[in-house]
Amino acid sequence: MQEKLTKTKYFLGIDYGESKIGLAISDSETRIAFAYGVVKNDKKFLEKILSTIEKEKIEAVIIGVPKRTGDKKVVYAGEKLGENLRKEKIKVFFQDEIYSTKIARENLKEKGVCNLNRFDDAESARIILDSFLQKKAL
């Protein structure tokens, strides 16, 4: 009997911020998200994200966006990023990011990390990606 080999898929989590964009990475086998780094939100941020996607052989991108409340339609910057990535033929999913930064800062404090502002965006991205992976069958 021949075993079916499954291809490992890699995922990139994104916490989109006005000045910094946090990145996290995971795969379909371990389903454990790791903080990957931070990209400065400048004119070249999309190029840097696309480079990371190519380098890490990313199958899909998960972007944190606030959960919608009320009837008012708001397009968040993370959703615009998702639209741009989809134009590049990249699978994009959105994940509610409510309290991700607050949780990230608490996690980092518990670990004794100094200079929280330097690490909280990547940790936020890790939390967003982890939340997505826990809910989805991939």
N, C-alpha and C positions, 0 to 999 in steps of 0.2 A: 504494500500500500504506500502510495507516494504522499508525503506531507505537503500541504500547501504552504509555500513560503510567503509571508506577508512582508511588504516593504515598510520599513520604519518611516513614519512621517514626522516632519519637524514643524513646530509652530512658534510664531513670534508674537509675544504680547506687547502691546503699546499703551503707555499712559501719556496721552497727548497734553502738553502744557504750553502756555504762551512763550516761555523762555527755554524750557528743557523738555525733552521727550524721553521718557523712560522706556527701556527695552528689557524683555525677559524672553527666555527660550525654553522649550520643552520638546519632548518627542512622544510618539504614540506608544512606545513600549513602557517606559518608566512612568510617564504621566506626572513627572515631578517638574515643577517650574523653577527655574533659576534666574536670578537677576543677571542681566547680560551687560548693561551699561546705560549710558545717557548720551543722547545726541542733542547738540545745541539747536534750538529752533531758529535757524537762520535761512538764508536763501538756498542753501545747499542741503537742507535736512532731508528732502525727498530722495535726492541722489544718494545720501548716506544710508537711508533706510533700504532703498533698492539694492545697494551694494551688500548690505547685511543679509538681505533675503537671498541674494545669489550665492554669497559666500557660505552661508549656513544651510543652503538647499531647503528653504522654507516652503512648506506645502500650503500653509494658510496663516493669515494674520488675524489676531484678535485685538480689537481696539476698544478701550474703555470709553464709554459715554454715559452721561448721567441718565438715569431712568426718567422717562417723560412723566410729567405731572400736569394735570389740567388739560384744557382743550387747545391751548396755544401751541402752534407748530413752530419748533425751534430747530434749526440745523446747527449742530455743534461742529466745532473745528475738527474733532476726531472723525465725524461722519464725512466731512469734506476730504480728509486724508484717505478715508476708505474708498470714496469715489475715485480719487486719483490712482489708488493702487489697483482698483478693478479695471481701470483703463489700461493698465499694464498686464492684464490677464492674471491677476493674483486673487485667490480666494480670500474674502474678507468676512469676518463675523464681528458682531458688536456684543459687548458684555457690559452690564450695569457696573459702574465704578463707584457706586455710593460708598462713602467712607473709606475708600482704598488708601488715600493719603494719610488719613488719621490712623488707620490700622498699620500702615507701613511705618509710620513714625514710632508707634508703640512697639512694634516688633524690633525695630532698630535700637530703641532705648533699652529694651529687655536684654539685648545682646551686648550692650555697653558700647555701642557705636557712637563716636563723637562726630560732630559736623553733620548732623542729620540731613541738612539741605543738599549735601553732596550725593547722598545715597537714596533718599526717599522716593525719587521718581522711578528708579530701577526696581526698587522693592514694591512700589505701587503696581508697576507693570507685572511683576511676579504674582501679586495677589489677584490681579485681573485675569491673567492667564490661568492661574490655578483654579479660580472660581469657574471659569469656562470649562476646563478639563474635567472637573468634578461633576458637571451637569450633562456633558455630552458623551455619547457613545461614538468614538472615532475609529 
